[in-house]
Amino acid sequence: MVKENSEVEVLESICKEVKGSGKITGEQLTRLATLFGSRFQKAWEAVRDGRVKKYTFRPSSRVVWIVVGRERDYLVMPDAGFCSCDDFYFHVMSRKAHLCYHLIGQKLAESLGWYDEIEEGDDMYDFLMDEWKKAIP
């Protein structure tokens, strides 16, 4: 369990540094790659490729994060530490891993400001949530 907590703490610490400076350093990238391995590589690819989306619904100001994956769009709830991907269900829930790559990517993208912002009316919220939830296994 200590490893899991330290992974989250390191990611949060680096994201805080990145948000403060507005950039990510080679040393920070190396630390994350060492810590998360292939999960970081996939997360970084999603960030670089602009596959992290922040939907804000108006006028309610509800926010939904989506990471566009290879198979489908994944619903990410960073405050709850939840993702709708299979990796989350099979590895995070069973404590084999603490974070899936979609959660790592969302946190990095938000810290760097490297995400697409999409505004929708509240009238679209239920429709889009139904679409995203259909993809959940």
C-alpha positions as CSV (number, residue, x, y, z in Angstrom):
1,M,0.0,0.0,0.0
2,V,2.9,2.4,0.7
3,K,3.9,2.2,-3.0
4,E,0.4,3.1,-4.1
5,N,0.3,6.2,-1.9
6,S,3.7,7.3,-3.0
7,E,2.8,7.0,-6.6
8,V,-0.2,9.3,-6.2
9,E,1.8,11.6,-4.0
10,V,4.6,11.8,-6.6
11,L,2.1,12.5,-9.4
12,E,0.3,15.1,-7.4
13,S,3.6,16.8,-6.5
14,I,4.8,16.9,-10.1
15,C,1.5,18.2,-11.3
16,K,1.6,21.0,-8.7
17,E,5.2,21.9,-9.9
18,V,4.1,21.7,-13.5
19,K,1.0,23.9,-12.9
20,G,3.2,26.5,-11.1
21,S,5.8,26.7,-13.9
22,G,3.6,26.0,-16.8
23,K,5.9,23.4,-18.2
24,I,7.2,19.9,-17.6
25,T,10.9,19.1,-17.3
26,G,12.9,16.2,-18.6
27,E,13.6,15.2,-15.0
28,Q,9.9,15.1,-14.2
29,L,9.1,13.1,-17.3
30,T,11.8,10.6,-16.3
31,R,10.5,10.3,-12.8
32,L,7.0,9.6,-14.1
33,A,8.2,7.1,-16.7
34,T,10.2,5.3,-14.0
35,L,7.3,5.2,-11.6
36,F,4.4,4.3,-14.0
37,G,6.2,2.6,-16.9
38,S,3.9,1.9,-19.9
39,R,1.0,3.6,-18.1
40,F,2.9,6.9,-18.2
41,Q,3.9,6.4,-21.9
42,K,0.2,5.9,-22.8
43,A,-0.9,8.8,-20.7
44,W,1.8,11.1,-22.2
45,E,0.8,10.1,-25.7
46,A,-2.9,11.0,-24.9
47,V,-1.8,14.4,-23.6
48,R,0.5,15.1,-26.5
49,D,-2.1,14.0,-29.0
50,G,-4.8,16.2,-27.6
51,R,-7.1,13.4,-26.5
52,V,-8.0,14.9,-23.1
53,K,-11.3,16.8,-23.2
54,K,-12.9,18.9,-20.5
55,Y,-16.7,19.3,-21.0
56,T,-18.3,22.2,-19.1
57,F,-22.1,22.3,-19.1
58,R,-23.8,25.6,-18.9
59,P,-25.4,27.2,-16.9
60,S,-24.9,24.5,-14.2
61,S,-21.0,24.6,-14.6
62,R,-20.9,20.8,-14.3
63,V,-17.6,19.4,-15.5
64,V,-16.9,16.1,-17.2
65,W,-13.5,14.9,-18.2
66,I,-13.1,12.5,-21.2
67,V,-10.0,10.8,-22.5
68,V,-10.3,9.6,-26.0
69,G,-8.9,6.1,-26.1
70,R,-8.0,3.6,-28.8
71,E,-11.3,1.8,-28.5
72,R,-13.7,4.4,-27.1
73,D,-14.1,7.5,-25.0
74,Y,-13.4,7.0,-21.3
75,L,-15.2,8.9,-18.5
76,V,-12.7,10.2,-16.0
77,M,-13.6,11.6,-12.6
78,P,-10.4,12.9,-11.1
79,D,-11.7,14.0,-7.8
80,A,-13.2,10.5,-7.2
81,G,-10.1,8.7,-8.7
82,F,-12.5,6.9,-11.1
83,C,-12.2,5.9,-14.8
84,S,-14.6,3.9,-16.9
85,C,-11.8,1.8,-18.6
86,D,-11.2,-1.9,-18.3
87,D,-7.8,-1.3,-16.8
88,F,-9.5,0.6,-13.9
89,Y,-11.9,-2.3,-13.3
90,F,-9.4,-5.1,-13.6
91,H,-6.2,-3.6,-12.1
92,V,-7.0,-0.5,-10.1
93,M,-10.1,-2.0,-8.3
94,S,-8.1,-5.1,-7.5
95,R,-5.2,-2.9,-6.2
96,K,-2.7,-4.3,-8.8
97,A,-2.2,-0.7,-9.9
98,H,-3.3,2.6,-8.3
99,L,-4.1,4.7,-11.4
100,C,-5.0,3.8,-15.0
101,Y,-3.3,5.8,-17.8
102,H,-6.4,7.9,-18.4
103,L,-6.3,9.3,-14.9
104,I,-2.6,10.0,-15.2
105,G,-3.2,11.7,-18.5
106,Q,-6.1,13.8,-17.2
107,K,-4.0,15.0,-14.3
108,L,-1.0,15.9,-16.5
109,A,-3.2,17.6,-19.1
110,E,-5.0,19.7,-16.5
111,S,-1.7,20.7,-14.9
112,L,-0.2,21.8,-18.2
113,G,-3.5,23.3,-19.6
114,W,-3.1,20.9,-22.6
115,Y,-6.7,19.8,-23.1
116,D,-9.6,20.7,-25.3
117,E,-12.3,22.7,-23.6
118,I,-15.8,22.0,-24.8
119,E,-18.9,23.9,-23.7
120,E,-22.3,22.4,-24.0
121,G,-25.7,23.3,-22.8
122,D,-27.2,21.6,-19.8
123,D,-29.8,20.1,-22.1
124,M,-27.0,18.0,-23.6
125,Y,-25.7,16.6,-20.3
126,D,-28.0,13.6,-20.0
127,F,-27.6,12.7,-23.7
128,L,-23.8,12.8,-23.5
129,M,-23.6,11.0,-20.2
130,D,-25.8,8.2,-21.6
131,E,-23.5,7.9,-24.6
132,W,-20.4,7.8,-22.4
133,K,-22.0,5.3,-20.0
134,K,-23.0,3.0,-22.9
135,A,-19.4,2.4,-23.5
136,I,-18.8,1.2,-19.9
137,P,-18.5,-2.6,-19.9
